[in-house]
Amino acid sequence: MRITIIGTGYVGLVTGAGMADLGHKIVCVDKNEYIVNKINSGISPIYEDGLTELLIQAISNTNLSAPMDLENSIL
């Protein structure tokens, strides 16, 4: 599946990373540039055990991306 998640808080980012780990193509949109940059660098902006490892894997296999542009991110 191809899924767009709006917001990268505890629910959005954890859900997105988990679904990306299952092989889905996930776009996690956020309006905060600092958070988007951290996610795209493989660094979790929130603490959740194992989340950073999931992000690194999902980004490296291109299953997860985090843009700021909502209009062009709807899949």
C-alpha positions in Angstrom: 0.0 0.0 0.0 0.9 3.6 -0.4 -0.1 5.7 2.6 0.2 9.4 3.6 0.2 10.2 7.3 -0.3 13.8 8.4 1.7 14.6 11.6 4.7 12.9 13.0 4.0 12.7 16.7 3.9 9.6 18.7 0.9 8.1 16.7 1.9 9.2 13.2 5.6 8.5 13.2 5.3 5.2 15.1 2.5 4.0 12.8 4.4 5.1 9.7 7.6 3.4 10.7 5.8 0.2 11.6 3.9 0.1 8.4 7.1 0.9 6.4 8.8 -2.0 8.2 6.0 -4.2 6.8 6.9 -3.1 3.3 4.3 -0.3 2.7 5.4 3.0 1.0 4.8 5.7 3.7 4.9 9.5 3.4 4.8 11.2 6.9 4.1 14.9 6.3 4.8 17.5 9.0 5.0 21.3 8.9 7.9 21.5 11.3 11.2 21.6 9.2 13.4 20.6 12.2 11.3 17.4 12.7 11.2 16.6 9.0 15.0 17.0 8.7 15.6 14.7 11.7 13.3 12.0 10.3 14.9 12.1 6.9 18.3 11.8 8.6 17.1 8.6 10.4 16.9 10.3 13.8 13.7 10.0 15.7 12.4 13.3 17.1 10.5 11.4 19.8 11.5 8.6 22.1 10.1 5.2 21.4 12.2 2.1 22.0 13.4 0.8 18.6 12.0 3.6 16.5 15.3 5.0 15.4 16.3 1.6 14.0 13.0 1.3 12.2 13.5 4.8 10.7 17.0 4.0 9.5 15.8 0.8 7.8 12.7 2.3 6.3 14.5 5.3 4.9 17.4 3.3 3.5 15.0 0.9 1.6 12.9 4.0 0.5 9.7 2.9 2.2 9.5 6.1 4.3 9.9 9.7 3.5 9.1 12.9 5.4 8.3 16.0 3.3 6.7 19.3 4.4 4.6 19.8 1.4 1.1 18.3 2.1 -0.4 19.2 -1.2 2.1 17.2 -3.3 2.4 14.4 -0.7 -1.0 12.9 -1.0 -0.5 9.5 -2.6 
